[in-house]
Amino acid sequence: MTRVTDDPAVERPSQTLELGLDTFGDITLAPDGGLLPHGQVIRNVLREAILADRVGVDFIGLGEHHRDDFAISAPDVLLGAVAARTERIRLGTAVTVLSSDDPIRVIERFNTLDALSNGRAEVILGRGSFTESFPLFGFDLADYELLFNEKLAIFTRAFRGEPVTWSGSHRTPL
């Protein structure tokens, strides 16, 4: 149990403030008033992440969206490019939409990113507040909660290194 006290004799653990950046790769306006192309937005995010590493930002989180107003649909791929060009910044998602992904493949992709980045990869899992990925990848939005819970159970077991056998309603048996 943690106690809060004003007693100066009580030793407190040191805390270090950390600074992180998150982006979804929002499509913004170009100088001519048109929309920036997705490729340009992705290259801009890469440059921003490199700069963030140089100035001492602790974390960069890239969101995953599958719609025209956001450029980043594969944050782990872009994080791989960031890993190759940076030294210190931690690399993560904001979030990985586990409900419409395969939990084993998510672990494999982030293990690869972690090896490439020398231990800087972090994965943040979510259900997906924007639901465009569900029909895109063949899932029924009515299964929103069930999909996440089932896939999180698989992810958790595999992440812990436990033997995984699975027979559920939304993933082929393991």
C-alpha positions, 0 to 999 in steps of 0.5 A: 500500500502506498502512503501519501505523506508530507513528512520530509524524513520519509524517502520517496522513490525518484520519479522521472518525467517522460515525454512521448508523442502520438500520431495517427498520421492525420492527413493535413493540408498542403501549402497549395490548399490540397491534401497531402498524399499519404506517402508524404504524411508517412515520410513526415512522421518518419522525419518527426520521429528521427527529430524526436529521438535527437532532442530526447523524446522518450516514446513515439506511438503510432496509431493504426487506422484503415481510412482515407483521413489517416495515413498510417495503416501499418504502424509496425512497418513505419516503426521498423523504419524509425528503429533503423534511423534512431538510437534511443526513442522507445517505439510503440503503437497507439494502438494496435487494433487487436480485435481485427488482427491475429494475435500470433502475428502481432507478437511475431511482428513486435518481436521482430521490431524489438530485435531490430530496435535492440529492445525498444518496441512496445505494443499497446493493444486496443479494441479500436474506437474507429471501427472501419477495420472490422468489415474491412477484414471480414469481422462482424461489429456485433462481435466487438467485445468477443473478438477482443476478449478472445484474441487478448486471451491468446495474445496473453498466453503466447506473450508469456511463453505459455503453450497455446492451444486454442479453439474459439469462435473467431480464430482457427484452432491452434 
